[in-house]
């Protein structure tokens, strides 16, 4: 399929959507429900996170849904699969292939977005020199969604890392609608959420509240 299957075919078109609520959806039977709730609320960045392995039918449906809403589909961990399934980008953590060799990923995905996870100043500075499109910074607050998130860095450190970063930052870790004003005040371009949507009894309402909090 290739990485240019999206109507957002250029890197600049994709980069233009790097703001607002960034929803991360773990592989589960609720993938489509959560994605639709987020997209219908106005979210334009969806990441599919499948630590136990990609469910191909789910990823293909997510690609359809995000294309319908002219939204970004980011795949966690696997840049080869991101290319194969026409995703708009890939997000890589320190344990993922390509994290330390961004040039290799960029060569394979010349028009796609590449995001890296960072938690301290040293990692942000290294990412600045790697030529990525955005950074995922955190964990900002305590979170149970990512067992490897480490200790929360807090809003002050988030602001310092945002200032140091040369690309847009997605704050991540324990972010709720109530925390959005503080995240925005830090200068972060995006607020990444997992459980704020997936753990909600009414995901559609939760998604609307997150978007409204950001827009406020």
Number of C-alpha atoms within 10 A of each C-alpha: 10 15 23 19 16 21 14 20 15 16 17 13 12 23 18 9 16 21 18 23 27 26 28 26 23 20 18 12 9 12 18 17 12 24 28 19 19 28 22 14 19 18 25 21 26 26 24 25 22 17 10 8 9 16 11 11 9 17 24 13 14 22 23 14 18 22 17 11 14 17 22 27 29 28 29 24 23 19 24 17 18 24 22 12 18 22 31 33 25 25 25 23 16 13 9 14 16 20 21 17 10 20 15 13 20 18 9 15 23 15 19 29 25 24 27 27 23 23 21 15 16 11 17 23 15 13 24 17 10 16 15 19 22 24 30 24 27 28 24 23 19 18 19 11 15 13 7 9 17 15 14 18 17 15 18 13 18 26 20 14 26 23 15 13 21 18 20 21 30 27 33 26 27 21 23 21 19 12 16 24 14 14 26 18 10 19 18 24 21 26 27 26 25 23 19 19 25 22 10 13 9 12 20 19 15 21 29 20 17 28 21 15 18 20 12 8
